[in-house]
Amino acid sequence: MEQPPTPQTQTPAVQTGQPKTDFISDDESITTKKFQNGWTQELEELIADWGDKALVYRWLHERTSLLFKNNDQGLMIPVIVLSTLTGTANFGMGSFFGDDANGQRIAQLGVGGISIIAGVLTTLANYYGYSKCAETHRTSGVSWGKFNRFISIELRLHPDERMDSKSFLKMFRIELDRLIEQAPSIPNSVINEFKILFEDSDVHLPDILGVMEHTKVFTDSNSRLKKVAVEAALAIQQKKGILKQLVLDDLDDKIQKICRKEINKITNQDDMSEITHSSMASPRLHNIIVKV
């Protein structure tokens, strides 16, 4: 009897990609890990100085906002009271004085004078814009507080868990310039109040307080040589890992190709019995292991 034809096994196409040798030489494709993400003691001192100044700016703007708010209330509350009095007097003037024409004339003069005073106070409030200034300083104080909190959180982390030092410095330097340029001016009364309250404070003060500091110059620390050595070791280790991965990927493709080739030879022996087929399969499987 004829044996049923053995189903032919179709071998799927194996994509054996060529090793990307140009990947290793491309400096832009390799992200080299820096020692402590590039953070140094000098950079930490600079960022901490920015944090202190942001804290001072926040206090100054919050205090100025409170000052302008009190000034605005000092003008608007009398306007509200006087406007209410003049409206009530105009409404009930006839019932108060009756047919007394002289009394009504005097009352009208008094109400008119009160209305003039209320109008003057309203004009002064609009001219000085205390309400708008208070809101502007409040917003600036919130922005400086957020800037200080970002710095405080980042510096409390271990250098290995922080952002990259160059990215952090670039981002916060731009933000610092923007906050200083857009911040409204601080009144001298608030500056003098700060000097009195925080006379013995050791925080770094901004230039707006009249503090003159010497420009600091970079000083080479003993850890700089260690940093360079560690960064070089990390770069070499990472390139070794890339080379190892490329070799393993290529070896894995070759192993799969050999295995499929030998299995196809075993399964395509349709003219042998099952026992003979099994006896021949063992040596071939042994050959697979030897070739691997």
C-alpha positions in Angstrom: 0.0 0.0 0.0 1.1 3.4 -0.7 2.0 5.5 2.2 0.2 8.8 2.5 2.4 11.6 1.4 4.2 13.3 4.3 3.1 17.0 4.6 5.8 19.3 3.5 6.9 21.7 6.2 7.4 25.2 4.9 10.2 26.9 6.5 9.4 30.5 7.3 11.8 33.1 6.0 14.4 34.0 8.5 15.4 37.6 8.5 19.1 37.7 9.5 19.9 41.3 9.8 23.4 42.4 9.2 25.2 43.8 12.3 25.0 47.6 12.3 28.7 48.4 12.5 28.0 52.1 11.9 25.9 52.2 15.1 29.0 52.0 17.2 30.8 54.8 15.5 27.7 57.1 15.7 28.3 59.3 18.7 24.8 60.7 18.6 23.1 57.3 18.8 25.0 56.3 22.0 23.8 57.9 25.2 26.8 57.7 27.6 25.8 57.8 31.3 27.7 60.4 33.2 29.1 60.1 36.6 26.3 61.3 39.0 24.5 62.7 35.9 27.2 65.4 35.6 26.5 67.0 39.0 29.4 68.6 40.8 29.8 70.5 44.1 30.3 73.8 42.3 27.0 73.3 40.3 25.1 72.3 43.4 26.3 75.5 45.2 25.2 77.6 42.2 21.7 76.1 42.1 21.4 76.4 45.9 22.2 80.1 45.5 19.4 80.4 43.0 17.1 78.7 45.4 17.9 81.1 48.2 17.3 84.1 46.0 14.0 82.7 44.8 12.9 82.3 48.4 13.8 86.0 49.1 12.0 87.1 45.9 8.9 85.2 47.0 8.8 86.9 50.4 9.3 90.3 48.8 6.5 89.9 46.3 4.1 88.4 48.8 4.7 91.2 51.2 4.3 93.8 48.5 1.1 92.2 47.3 -0.3 92.4 50.9 0.8 96.1 51.1 -1.0 97.0 47.9 -4.1 95.1 48.9 -4.3 97.0 52.1 -3.9 100.3 50.2 -6.6 99.3 47.8 -8.9 98.4 50.7 -8.1 101.7 52.4 -9.4 103.6 49.4 -12.3 101.4 48.3 -13.9 100.8 51.7 -14.5 104.5 52.3 -15.8 104.9 48.8 -18.4 102.1 49.5 -19.5 103.7 52.7 -19.7 107.2 51.4 -21.6 106.1 48.3 -24.1 104.2 50.4 -24.6 107.3 52.7 -25.2 109.7 49.8 -27.7 107.3 48.2 -29.6 107.0 51.4 -29.6 110.7 52.1 -30.9 111.5 48.6 -33.7 109.0 49.1 -34.9 110.2 52.5 -34.0 113.9 52.4 -37.6 115.0 52.1 -38.8 113.0 55.0 -36.0 114.2 57.2 -36.4 118.0 56.7 -40.1 118.2 55.5 -40.9 121.7 54.3 -37.7 123.2 55.7 -36.1 124.6 52.5 -33.0 125.9 54.3 -32.3 122.5 55.9 -32.8 120.7 52.6 -30.4 123.1 50.9 -27.7 122.4 53.6 -28.3 118.7 53.3 -27.9 118.8 49.5 -24.6 120.6 49.9 -23.4 118.0 52.4 -24.5 115.1 50.2 -22.8 116.8 47.2 -19.5 117.2 49.2 -19.6 113.6 50.2 -20.1 112.5 46.6 -17.2 114.6 45.5 -15.0 113.0 48.2 -16.1 109.5 47.1 -15.4 110.4 43.5 -11.9 111.6 44.3 -11.1 108.4 46.2 -12.3 106.3 43.3 -10.2 108.3 40.9 -7.1 107.8 43.1 -7.7 104.1 43.4 -8.0 103.8 39.6 -4.9 105.9 39.1 -2.6 104.0 41.4 -4.0 100.7 40.4 -3.5 99.1 43.8 -5.7 96.1 43.0 -3.9 95.3 39.8 -0.5 95.7 41.4 -1.5 93.4 44.3 -2.6 90.7 41.9 0.6 91.0 39.8 2.9 90.7 42.8 0.8 87.7 44.1 1.3 85.9 40.8 5.0 86.7 40.8 5.3 85.4 44.3 3.7 82.1 43.4 6.1 81.7 40.4 9.1 82.3 42.6 7.8 79.9 45.2 7.4 77.2 42.5 10.9 77.9 41.3 12.3 77.4 44.8 10.4 74.2 45.4 11.7 72.6 42.2 15.2 73.4 43.2 14.8 72.2 46.7 13.3 68.9 45.6 16.0 68.3 43.0 18.9 69.0 45.4 17.5 66.7 48.0 17.7 63.7 45.6 20.8 61.6 45.1 22.8 62.9 42.1 22.1 59.6 40.3 18.4 60.2 40.6 18.4 63.8 39.4 18.0 65.3 35.9 21.0 65.6 33.7 23.0 68.6 34.9 23.3 70.3 31.6 19.6 70.1 30.9 18.7 71.2 34.4 21.1 74.2 34.2 19.8 75.3 30.8 16.2 75.1 31.7 16.4 76.8 35.1 18.7 79.5 33.8 16.1 80.5 31.2 13.4 80.4 33.8 15.4 82.6 36.2 16.0 85.2 33.6 12.3 85.2 32.7 11.1 85.6 36.3 13.5 88.5 36.9 12.6 90.3 33.7 8.8 90.0 34.2 8.8 90.7 38.0 7.3 94.1 39.0 9.4 96.5 41.1 9.6 96.2 44.8 8.9 99.3 47.0 11.7 100.6 49.2 9.5 100.2 52.2 9.3 96.5 51.7 13.0 96.2 51.1 13.8 98.1 54.3 11.4 95.9 56.2 13.1 92.7 54.9 16.5 94.0 56.0 15.2 94.7 59.5 13.4 91.4 59.9 16.2 89.2 58.4 19.3 91.1 59.4 21.0 88.0 60.7 19.9 85.6 58.0 22.6 83.6 56.2 20.7 83.1 52.9 22.1 84.5 49.6 20.4 87.8 48.9 19.5 89.1 45.4 20.9 92.3 43.9 17.7 94.2 44.5 18.5 94.4 48.2 21.7 96.4 47.5 24.0 93.4 48.2 27.3 93.5 46.3 29.0 90.1 46.0 32.3 89.3 44.4 31.9 87.3 41.1 32.9 83.7 41.9 35.3 81.8 39.7 35.4 78.1 39.1 37.9 76.3 41.4 39.1 72.8 40.5 38.1 70.2 43.1 39.8 66.9 43.9 36.8 65.0 42.6 37.1 66.3 39.0 39.8 63.7 38.0 37.7 61.0 39.6 34.7 62.1 37.7 36.5 62.0 34.3 37.9 58.5 35.1 34.5 57.1 36.0 32.8 58.6 33.0 35.5 57.1 30.7 35.0 53.7 32.4 31.2 53.9 32.0 31.6 54.8 28.3 33.9 51.8 27.6 31.6 49.5 29.5 28.5 50.7 27.5 30.3 50.2 24.2 31.4 46.7 25.2 27.7 45.9 26.0 26.6 47.1 22.6 29.3 45.0 20.9 28.3 42.0 22.9 24.6 42.4 22.1 25.3 42.7 18.4 27.4 39.5 18.4 24.7 37.6 20.4 22.0 38.6 18.0 24.0 37.4 15.0 24.8 34.1 16.8 21.2 33.5 17.7 20.1 33.9 14.0 22.7 31.3 12.9 21.6 28.8 15.5 18.0 29.1 14.5 18.9 28.7 10.8 20.9 25.5 11.5 18.1 24.0 13.6 15.5 24.6 11.0 17.7 23.1 8.3 18.3 19.9 10.2 14.7 19.4 11.3 13.6 19.8 7.7 16.0 17.0 6.6 14.5 14.7 9.3 10.9 15.4 8.5 11.3 15.0 4.7 12.3 11.3 4.9 9.0 9.9 3.7 10.3 6.6 2.4 11.3 5.2 5.8 9.3 3.5 8.5 8.6 5.2 11.8 11.3 3.1 13.6 13.9 3.8 11.0 12.9 7.4 11.0 13.4 7.6 14.8 16.7 5.8 14.7 18.0 8.3 12.1 16.7 11.3 13.9 18.8 10.7 17.0 22.2 11.0 15.2 21.0 14.1 13.3 19.8 15.7 16.5 23.3 14.9 17.9 24.8 16.7 14.8 22.6 19.7 15.6 24.1 19.9 19.1 27.6 19.5 17.8 27.2 22.2 15.2 25.7 24.6 17.8 
